[in-house]
């Protein structure tokens, strides 16, 4: 084994339009006095001058029924807007990928397929999606106001007031086994609302699916032309395919504790924001895309819309998922206000406005989001969410007398919501060192934490992929040997950007990196009597014999010879658990790499 600082290794459903009280697809309601649609967020503030907050979807539904009702009606209206409008649901979703068209004159590169604006696997990811959500939010807000005005006179003020401090909700998928299952509002094809006539009505649930207009045969390709609405884990790639929400629900239930523990570690990460974004948060975000959309290996099934980036923004839950990603970004900012994005070479992570090997920074324009009629937003411009008219429950700085008091409150909330399952197992329910695994802690309440670090070349991984890690011959508490997955979602290859061989020869192929937490799975093995402790003397031989992985790309199991650049390294570090349950765990910088565990294993390793 060997010791390193800040370790990094480089070798290595039918359409239901008839249910709506809103009528057929409507003409655009957005009229601008400029030549382009500006991304401005929402201007409304409270009497005190503060921005409203984006709420968790369960909180919005259960505690703010008027907002919930007008949200569903407004979202349905947005989805019904004529697809030729640049601010229609169809065109806003299309910014993310297909149909690969220029949006509002944001031309980008002349040598690249138009559209395909979304940046992935580079440091523009978080800032770009923050601006994207603001555009979606402002256009949804306009429809909600319009719908509120259509109610009977005795209800207009009620719903107009409800709209004023509305902001889009997020789905907190990071609460772990103690959190709720997949929200039922995601899986019901229809929903009851108070319609604009003041009576209860049934409409197509705009959080369940989006019905495509009749023009997608020209805008989409392959199996995506067949689908009349967005699907999750579709039963086939044919026109009669159906959504299999049961697989979405089951996958989330199986993996939510892993997502929780990954998020816990990422929020505790004290390195650069560049690494937090690219190596930590973005891969975890990819796991949720997989869980919702599905990318099943059997040849008789198809990817769901949420999986490939070209189609994912049409899936209604995309917006609630990414709202949570933005919230995590904002929380990390609140914990480390002096850290922000540094210049970063994108390598081959190009798109319609970023070229290969370009160095991007916080002043790089974020196409296609116009800040003024002649300039785009930048990552610096969207650094503070209040500029775009919103905050989150955890980031209401105005409620605290000082920056220190604010950060302490954020830390307390993070510890309450996202304390890792490892901490809970090692300390029990009292918050003091002890519990069923108390013998694992040393005298300073510290333990050995185990993590998988992954890396691969863009030349080998040319499409969205996931690497599934398992412990062969054993089962975890939830009945599966799977310990976690490294997920990277990518846009479709651009035919004008060069061949894979050209990319392989590029000296700027910086590759993909990620992490997968192992400690919770190891504690499962200790509880089952298969492992004695978290000490290296016990863990190294155990993982050497048991740890294996498989690579899936394009919905198929990929032979190891196809991904020669895949590198997997297991590391350990020391983590201290404070006695105060409101204080985050302390992760030491020094990592020990245990090369013996993965030595001789390849992409589809079988010890």
Residue pairs with C-beta under 8 A, 6 or more apart in sequence:
1 536
1 592
1 593
1 594
1 595
1 596
2 592
2 593
2 595
3 590
3 591
3 592
3 593
4 590
4 591
4 592
4 593
5 589
5 590
5 591
6 271
6 589
6 591
7 453
7 569
7 571
7 591
7 593
8 453
8 513
9 453
9 455
9 567
9 569
9 593
10 455
10 511
11 567
12 455
12 456
12 565
12 566
12 567
12 568
12 569
13 189
13 208
13 209
13 229
13 231
13 242
13 243
14 228
14 229
15 204
15 211
15 228
15 229
16 189
16 190
16 203
16 204
16 211
17 24
17 80
17 204
17 211
19 190
19 201
19 202
19 203
19 204
20 76
20 80
20 203
20 204
21 195
21 196
21 197
21 201
21 203
22 73
22 76
22 77
22 80
22 147
22 196
22 203
23 80
24 80
25 80
25 81
25 82
25 83
25 213
26 77
26 80
26 81
26 82
27 81
27 82
27 85
28 81
28 82
28 84
28 85
28 87
28 88
29 81
29 142
29 143
29 146
30 37
30 85
30 87
30 139
30 142
32 38
34 373
35 105
35 373
36 104
36 105
36 370
36 373
37 86
37 87
37 104
37 135
37 370
38 370
38 371
38 372
38 373
39 131
39 134
39 135
39 138
39 369
39 370
39 371
39 377
40 134
40 138
40 388
41 134
41 137
41 138
41 387
41 388
41 389
41 390
42 52
42 137
42 138
42 141
42 167
42 388
42 389
42 390
43 389
44 52
44 164
44 165
44 389
45 51
45 52
45 389
46 52
46 165
48 398
50 391
50 396
50 398
51 385
51 386
51 389
51 390
51 391
52 164
52 165
52 166
52 167
52 389
52 390
52 391
53 167
53 390
53 391
53 392
53 393
53 396
54 167
54 168
54 169
54 170
54 323
54 327
54 390
54 391
54 392
55 64
55 167
55 169
55 170
55 393
56 169
56 170
56 171
56 172
56 393
57 169
57 170
57 171
57 183
57 185
57 320
58 180
58 183
59 169
60 67
60 68
60 71
60 169
61 68
61 185
64 162
66 158
66 159
66 161
66 162
67 162
67 163
67 166
69 159
69 162
69 193
69 194
70 144
70 147
70 148
70 159
70 162
70 163
70 166
71 144
71 166
71 169
72 191
72 193
72 203
72 205
72 206
72 207
73 144
73 147
73 193
73 195
73 196
73 203
74 140
74 141
74 143
74 144
74 146
74 147
74 163
75 140
75 143
75 206
75 207
75 316
76 203
76 204
76 206
77 143
77 144
77 146
77 147
78 88
78 89
78 139
78 140
78 143
78 206
79 89
79 206
79 210
79 211
81 87
81 88
81 89
81 90
81 143
82 88
83 90
83 91
83 213
83 215
85 91
86 103
86 104
87 139
87 142
89 210
90 212
90 213
90 314
91 103
92 135
92 136
92 139
92 313
93 210
93 313
93 314
93 318
94 101
94 103
94 115
94 219
94 313
95 103
95 115
95 117
95 118
95 132
95 135
95 313
95 368
96 117
96 118
96 132
96 309
96 310
96 312
96 313
97 115
97 116
97 118
97 308
97 309
97 310
97 311
97 312
97 313
97 491
97 492
98 115
98 219
98 220
98 221
98 224
98 310
98 311
99 115
99 216
99 218
99 219
99 220
100 113
100 114
100 115
100 116
101 114
101 115
101 219
102 108
102 114
102 115
102 368
103 115
103 117
103 368
104 368
104 370
106 117
106 353
106 367
106 368
106 370
106 376
107 114
108 114
108 117
108 351
108 352
108 353
108 367
108 368
109 352
109 353
109 355
111 496
112 350
112 351
112 352
112 494
112 496
112 497
113 352
113 494
113 495
113 496
114 352
115 352
116 310
116 351
116 352
116 491
116 492
116 494
117 128
117 351
117 352
117 353
117 367
117 368
118 128
118 129
118 132
118 309
118 351
118 491
119 125
119 128
119 349
119 351
119 354
120 282
120 309
120 349
120 488
120 489
120 490
120 491
121 278
121 282
121 349
121 458
121 488
121 490
121 512
122 278
122 344
122 346
122 347
122 349
122 354
122 360
123 273
123 274
123 277
123 278
123 341
123 342
123 344
123 360
123 379
124 354
124 360
124 364
124 366
124 379
125 277
125 278
125 282
126 277
126 281
126 325
126 326
126 329
126 379
127 341
127 362
127 366
127 377
127 378
127 379
127 382
127 383
128 366
128 369
128 379
129 322
129 325
129 326
130 326
130 329
130 382
130 385
130 388
131 366
131 369
131 377
131 382
131 388
132 322
132 369
133 168
133 319
133 322
133 323
133 326
134 369
134 382
134 388
134 389
135 369
136 168
136 319
137 167
137 168
137 388
137 389
137 390
140 168
141 163
141 166
144 163
144 166
145 160
145 163
147 159
147 196
148 156
148 159
148 160
148 162
148 163
149 156
149 160
150 196
151 158
151 159
151 196
151 198
152 197
152 198
154 198
155 198
167 389
167 390
168 319
168 320
168 323
169 320
169 323
170 320
170 323
170 324
170 326
170 327
170 392
171 183
171 186
171 317
171 320
171 321
171 323
171 324
172 179
172 324
172 327
172 417
173 252
173 256
173 259
173 288
173 291
173 321
173 324
174 259
174 260
174 263
174 324
174 328
174 417
174 418
175 256
175 260
175 417
175 418
176 256
176 257
176 259
176 260
176 261
176 421
177 256
177 257
177 260
177 421
179 256
179 260
181 249
181 252
181 253
182 245
182 248
182 249
182 252
182 253
185 191
185 205
185 207
186 207
186 208
186 245
186 248
186 316
186 317
187 208
187 245
187 248
187 249
188 205
188 208
189 204
189 205
189 208
189 209
190 202
190 203
190 204
190 205
191 202
191 203
191 204
191 205
191 207
191 208
192 200
192 201
192 202
193 200
193 201
193 202
193 203
194 200
194 201
195 201
195 203
204 211
206 316
207 316
207 317
207 320
208 316
209 229
209 230
209 231
209 243
209 316
210 229
210 230
210 314
210 315
210 316
211 228
211 229
212 227
212 228
212 229
212 230
212 314
216 224
216 225
217 225
220 311
222 237
223 237
223 238
223 302
224 305
224 311
226 237
226 238
226 239
226 241
227 234
227 239
227 241
227 305
228 239
230 304
230 305
230 306
230 311
230 314
230 315
230 316
231 241
231 242
231 243
231 302
231 304
231 305
232 243
232 244
232 245
232 247
232 248
232 292
232 293
232 294
232 304
232 305
232 306
232 315
233 243
233 244
233 245
233 247
233 248
233 293
233 294
233 296
233 301
233 304
234 241
234 242
234 243
234 244
234 294
234 301
234 302
234 303
234 304
235 241
235 242
235 244
235 301
236 300
236 301
236 302
237 301
237 302
241 302
243 304
244 294
247 294
247 296
248 291
248 292
248 294
251 290
251 291
251 294
252 291
254 478
254 480
254 482
255 287
255 291
255 484
255 485
257 421
257 478
257 520
258 287
258 483
258 484
258 485
258 517
258 520
259 284
259 287
259 288
260 418
260 420
260 421
261 420
261 421
261 422
261 517
261 519
261 520
262 284
262 287
262 484
262 515
262 516
262 517
263 284
263 328
263 418
264 418
264 419
264 420
264 423
265 280
265 420
265 451
265 515
265 517
265 587
266 276
266 280
266 281
266 284
266 328
266 332
267 328
267 331
267 332
267 335
267 414
267 418
267 584
268 584
268 585
268 587
269 275
269 276
269 280
269 587
270 336
270 587
272 339
272 342
273 332
273 336
273 339
273 340
273 341
273 342
274 341
274 342
274 344
276 332
277 329
277 341
278 513
279 513
279 514
279 515
280 515
281 325
281 328
281 329
281 332
282 488
283 486
283 487
283 488
283 514
283 515
284 487
285 321
285 322
285 325
286 464
286 466
286 487
286 488
286 489
287 466
287 485
287 487
288 321
289 306
289 307
289 312
289 321
289 487
289 489
290 307
290 466
290 485
290 487
290 489
292 304
292 306
292 315
292 317
292 321
293 303
293 304
293 305
293 306
293 307
293 308
293 312
293 315
294 301
294 303
294 304
294 306
294 307
295 303
295 304
295 307
295 464
295 466
295 552
295 555
296 303
296 555
297 552
297 555
297 556
297 557
299 555
301 555
302 555
303 555
304 315
305 311
305 312
305 314
305 315
306 312
306 315
306 317
306 318
307 464
307 489
308 464
308 489
308 491
308 492
309 464
309 489
309 490
309 491
310 491
310 492
312 318
312 489
313 319
326 385
327 392
327 394
327 395
330 385
330 391
330 392
330 394
330 395
331 392
331 394
331 395
331 410
331 414
333 339
333 340
333 383
333 395
334 394
334 395
334 397
334 406
334 407
334 410
335 407
335 410
335 411
335 414
337 403
337 407
340 362
340 380
340 383
341 361
341 362
341 379
342 361
343 359
343 360
343 361
344 359
344 360
344 361
345 357
345 358
345 359
345 508
345 510
346 354
346 356
346 357
346 358
346 359
346 360
346 510
347 356
347 357
347 458
347 506
347 508
347 509
347 510
347 511
348 356
348 357
348 458
348 459
348 503
348 506
348 508
348 509
348 510
349 458
349 510
350 356
350 358
350 494
350 497
351 491
351 494
352 367
353 365
353 367
354 360
354 364
356 497
356 498
356 506
356 508
357 506
357 508
361 379
362 378
362 379
362 380
362 383
363 378
363 379
363 380
364 378
364 379
365 375
365 376
365 377
365 378
366 376
366 377
366 378
366 379
366 382
367 376
368 376
369 376
369 377
370 376
370 377
371 377
371 381
381 387
382 388
385 391
385 392
385 395
391 397
393 413
394 409
394 410
394 413
394 414
395 410
397 403
397 406
399 406
399 409
400 406
400 409
411 582
411 583
411 584
412 582
414 584
415 581
415 582
415 583
415 584
416 582
419 581
420 519
420 520
420 585
421 520
421 523
422 447
422 449
422 519
422 520
422 523
423 577
423 585
424 435
425 435
425 436
425 437
425 520
425 523
426 433
426 435
426 437
426 438
426 440
426 441
426 447
426 577
427 433
427 434
427 435
427 438
427 577
427 581
428 434
428 435
428 436
428 438
429 435
431 579
431 580
431 581
432 579
433 441
433 445
433 577
433 579
436 527
437 523
437 526
437 527
439 533
440 447
440 526
440 533
440 534
441 447
441 577
444 576
445 576
445 577
445 578
445 579
446 574
446 575
446 576
446 577
447 519
447 534
447 574
447 575
447 577
448 534
448 535
448 536
448 539
448 572
448 573
448 574
448 575
449 517
449 519
449 534
449 572
449 573
449 574
449 575
449 587
450 517
450 518
450 519
450 522
450 534
450 539
450 543
450 570
450 571
450 572
451 515
451 516
451 517
451 518
451 519
451 570
451 571
451 572
451 573
451 591
452 469
452 484
452 486
452 515
452 516
452 517
452 518
452 568
452 569
452 570
452 571
453 513
453 514
453 515
453 568
453 569
453 570
453 571
454 467
454 486
454 512
454 513
454 514
454 515
454 516
454 566
454 567
454 568
454 569
455 511
455 512
455 513
455 514
455 565
455 566
455 567
456 511
456 512
456 563
456 565
456 566
456 567
457 504
457 509
457 511
457 565
458 503
458 509
458 510
458 511
458 512
459 500
459 501
459 503
459 504
459 509
459 565
460 562
460 563
460 564
460 565
460 566
461 488
461 490
461 512
461 553
461 563
462 490
462 493
462 500
462 553
463 490
463 492
463 493
463 553
463 554
464 487
464 488
464 489
464 490
464 553
465 487
465 488
465 490
465 551
465 552
465 553
465 554
465 558
466 485
466 486
466 487
466 488
466 551
466 552
467 485
467 486
467 487
467 549
467 550
467 551
467 552
467 566
468 482
468 485
468 549
468 550
468 552
469 482
469 483
469 484
469 485
469 486
469 516
469 547
469 548
469 549
470 481
470 482
470 483
470 547
470 548
470 549
470 550
471 481
471 483
471 521
471 525
471 543
471 546
471 547
471 548
472 481
472 546
472 548
472 606
472 607
473 481
473 546
474 481
474 525
474 528
474 530
474 546
475 481
475 528
476 482
476 483
476 521
476 524
476 525
477 524
477 527
477 528
483 516
483 518
483 521
484 516
484 517
484 518
484 521
485 516
486 514
486 515
486 516
487 514
488 512
488 514
503 509
511 565
518 543
518 570
519 534
522 531
522 534
522 539
522 542
523 534
525 531
525 542
526 532
526 533
526 534
530 542
531 538
531 539
531 542
532 538
533 539
536 572
536 592
536 594
539 572
540 594
540 596
540 597
543 570
543 594
543 597
544 596
544 597
544 607
545 607
546 607
547 570
547 597
547 598
547 601
547 605
547 607
548 601
548 605
548 606
548 607
549 568
549 601
549 603
549 604
549 605
550 557
550 603
550 604
551 557
551 558
551 560
551 562
551 563
551 566
551 603
551 604
552 558
553 563
557 604
558 603
558 604
559 603
559 604
560 566
560 602
560 603
560 604
560 605
561 603
562 603
563 603
564 602
564 603
566 602
566 603
568 598
568 601
568 605
569 593
569 594
569 595
569 598
570 593
570 594
570 597
570 598
571 591
571 592
571 593
571 594
572 591
572 592
572 594
573 587
573 588
573 590
573 591
573 592
574 588
574 590
575 585
575 586
575 587
575 588
576 585
576 586
576 588
577 585
578 584
578 585
578 586
598 605
601 607
